[in-house]
Amino acid sequence: MNKDQIQFLVSGILFGFLIGYIIAYAVLEPKVVTQAAPVPAAGNLGMGQAVPPAAGAAAPGAPGADAQGGGNEQMMAQVFQEITALKAAIQKDPKDVTALLRLANMYHDARKFEQAVDYYKKGLAITPKNVDARTDMGICLYEMGMSDDAIAQFRTSLNYEPRHWQTWLNLGIVALSGKNDIPTATEAFDKVEELNPDFKDLPALKDALKKAAASGRKAS
């Protein structure tokens, strides 16, 4: 993530606000999260969600800690078993798009963005119109500091599915937080409002956009 590009975010507050939204919305179950880690557009449950202990988990040495640790170890074992099985399936059939994209999503969740992009590209070579996968890859590229490439992937997704509101949402946030591109962000958030008028956090996002625009005017 290239924070240097966000010159108008002097206090860092607006930056944190925006990042909270780019990472917060999955296609299947949108929800707000607090950590700066992207959530896949397809809403998959992959490696990154298997590793952390559950909220309120017992601290090491506390009653129940051994049981919690055992549960985490079991989850990790299941994750790595799935990775092994997916790689075996891909080795057997390099065009197994289900395995390719599942593995891409798992690397995405684990914040292994370069590996995720590699598998997304292989999957999209087979199913180029999969807008969820392409949007997920765009988020990976953004996390790698490649905002222009991310935006290009979002634009391609919208060429295939112009009413995919989650792609418009990500386009707007990357345009704003990665490029300080107020017009593109405005267009994107307006489109989210058109396609999903009940999206409960849209007013807060548009307010952030206004603040960013105002900061830009003051800077000039």
C-alpha positions in Angstrom: 0.0 0.0 0.0 1.5 3.3 -1.1 0.6 5.8 1.6 2.9 8.4 0.1 0.4 8.9 -2.7 -2.3 10.2 -0.3 -0.9 13.7 0.3 -4.3 15.1 1.2 -4.6 12.8 4.3 -2.6 14.9 6.6 -3.8 13.4 9.9 -4.1 9.9 8.5 -7.7 9.6 9.8 -9.4 9.7 6.4 -6.9 7.2 5.1 -7.8 4.8 7.8 -11.5 5.4 7.2 -11.2 4.6 3.5 -9.0 1.5 4.0 -11.7 0.2 6.4 -14.1 0.2 3.5 -12.0 -1.2 0.7 -11.4 -4.2 2.9 -14.8 -4.5 4.4 -17.3 -5.7 1.7 -17.6 -9.2 0.3 -20.1 -10.1 -2.4 -21.9 -12.7 -0.3 -21.9 -11.1 3.1 -20.7 -7.4 3.4 -19.5 -6.5 6.9 -17.3 -3.9 8.5 -13.9 -5.1 9.7 -11.1 -3.2 11.4 -7.9 -4.6 10.1 -6.3 -3.4 6.9 -6.6 -6.6 5.0 -8.8 -7.0 1.9 -11.8 -9.3 1.9 -12.3 -11.3 -1.3 -15.1 -10.2 -3.6 -16.4 -13.8 -3.6 -16.7 -13.9 0.2 -14.7 -17.1 0.4 -13.4 -18.5 3.7 -9.7 -19.2 3.1 -6.4 -19.5 4.8 -6.3 -16.1 6.4 -9.6 -16.7 8.3 -8.4 -20.1 9.5 -5.3 -18.9 11.3 -6.4 -16.2 13.9 -7.9 -17.4 17.2 -11.5 -16.6 17.8 -12.4 -13.4 19.6 -12.3 -13.9 23.4 -10.0 -16.9 23.1 -8.2 -18.0 26.3 -4.7 -16.6 26.7 -1.8 -19.1 26.8 -1.7 -20.8 30.2 -5.3 -19.9 31.0 -8.0 -22.5 31.4 -9.2 -23.7 28.0 -6.1 -22.4 26.2 -4.8 -25.8 25.3 -8.2 -26.7 23.8 -8.2 -23.5 21.8 -4.7 -24.0 20.6 -5.6 -27.6 19.6 -8.5 -26.2 17.6 -6.3 -23.7 15.8 -3.8 -26.4 15.0 -6.5 -28.6 13.6 -7.8 -25.7 11.4 -4.3 -25.1 10.1 -3.9 -28.7 9.3 -7.1 -28.7 7.3 -6.0 -25.6 5.5 -2.7 -27.1 4.4 -4.4 -30.3 3.5 -6.7 -28.4 1.2 -3.7 -26.5 -0.3 -2.0 -29.8 -1.0 -5.1 -31.2 -2.6 -5.7 -28.2 -4.7 -2.1 -28.1 -6.0 -2.4 -31.8 -6.8 -5.6 -31.2 -8.7 -3.9 -28.4 -10.7 -0.9 -30.5 -11.4 -3.3 -33.2 -12.8 -5.3 -30.7 -14.8 -3.7 -27.2 -15.2 -7.1 -25.9 -16.4 -9.0 -26.9 -13.3 -10.4 -23.4 -12.9 -12.2 -24.2 -9.6 -9.0 -25.3 -8.0 -7.0 -22.4 -9.4 -9.4 -19.8 -8.1 -9.9 -21.5 -4.8 -6.2 -21.5 -4.3 -6.0 -17.9 -5.4 -8.6 -17.0 -2.8 -6.8 -18.8 -0.1 -3.5 -16.9 -0.8 -5.6 -13.7 -1.0 -6.9 -14.3 2.5 -3.5 -15.1 3.8 -2.2 -11.8 2.3 0.2 -13.7 0.0 -0.8 -11.3 -2.8 1.9 -12.2 -5.4 1.0 -15.9 -5.2 -2.7 -15.0 -5.3 -2.3 -12.9 -8.4 -0.4 -15.7 -10.2 -3.3 -18.1 -9.6 -6.0 -15.5 -10.4 -4.2 -14.9 -13.8 -4.3 -18.6 -14.6 -7.9 -18.8 -13.7 -8.9 -15.7 -15.6 -7.1 -17.0 -18.6 -9.8 -19.7 -18.7 -12.8 -17.7 -17.4 -12.0 -14.1 -18.2 -15.6 -13.0 -17.4 -15.4 -14.0 -13.7 -15.8 -10.5 -12.3 -15.4 -11.6 -8.6 -12.0 -13.2 -9.3 -10.9 -10.2 -11.4 -12.0 -7.8 -8.7 -10.2 -9.9 -6.1 -7.1 -9.7 -8.2 -7.4 -6.0 -8.5 -7.5 -5.7 -4.7 -4.3 -7.8 -4.5 -2.6 -5.5 -7.0 -3.7 -2.5 -4.9 -2.2 -4.0 -1.8 1.0 -4.5 -3.8 1.1 -0.8 -4.5 -0.1 -1.1 -8.1 -3.1 1.2 -8.0 -3.2 1.8 -11.8 -3.1 -1.9 -12.5 -5.9 -2.5 -9.9 -8.1 0.1 -11.5 -7.5 -1.4 -14.9 -8.8 -4.8 -13.6 -11.8 -3.1 -12.1 -12.6 -1.4 -15.4 -12.3 -4.7 -17.2 -14.7 -6.3 -14.7 -17.2 -3.5 -15.3 -16.9 -4.0 -19.0 -18.2 -7.6 -18.4 -20.7 -6.7 -15.7 -21.5 -3.0 -15.5 -23.9 -3.4 -12.6 -21.4 -5.2 -10.3 -21.7 -2.7 -7.4 -18.9 -4.2 -5.4 -16.5 -3.5 -8.2 -17.7 0.1 -8.4 -17.1 0.4 -4.7 -13.6 -0.8 -4.9 -12.9 1.3 -7.9 -14.0 4.4 -6.0 -12.0 3.7 -3.0 -8.8 2.8 -4.9 -9.2 5.9 -7.1 -9.5 8.0 -4.0 -7.0 6.5 -1.6 -4.5 5.3 -4.2 -4.7 8.1 -6.8 -6.6 11.0 -5.2 -8.8 10.9 -8.3 -11.9 12.7 -7.0 -13.8 12.6 -10.3 -13.5 8.8 -10.7 -14.3 8.2 -7.0 -17.4 10.4 -7.4 -18.6 8.5 -10.4 -18.0 5.2 -8.7 -19.8 6.1 -5.5 -22.7 7.6 -7.4 -22.9 4.3 -9.3 -22.9 2.4 -6.0 -25.8 4.6 -4.9 -27.7 3.8 -8.1 -27.2 0.1 -8.0 -27.5 -0.4 -4.2 -29.3 2.5 -2.7 -29.7 0.7 0.6 -26.0 0.3 1.1 -25.9 1.5 4.7 -22.3 2.9 4.7 -22.6 4.9 1.5 -23.3 8.2 3.2 -20.1 7.9 5.3 -18.1 7.1 2.1 -19.5 10.1 0.3 -18.8 12.3 3.3 -15.2 11.0 3.1 -15.1 11.9 -0.5 -16.3 15.5 0.2 -13.7 15.9 2.9 -11.0 14.7 0.5 -12.2 17.1 -2.2 -12.2 19.9 0.3 -8.7 19.1 1.5 -7.6 19.1 -2.2 -9.1 22.6 -2.7 -7.4 23.9 0.4 -4.0 22.5 -0.7 -4.2 24.2 -4.0 
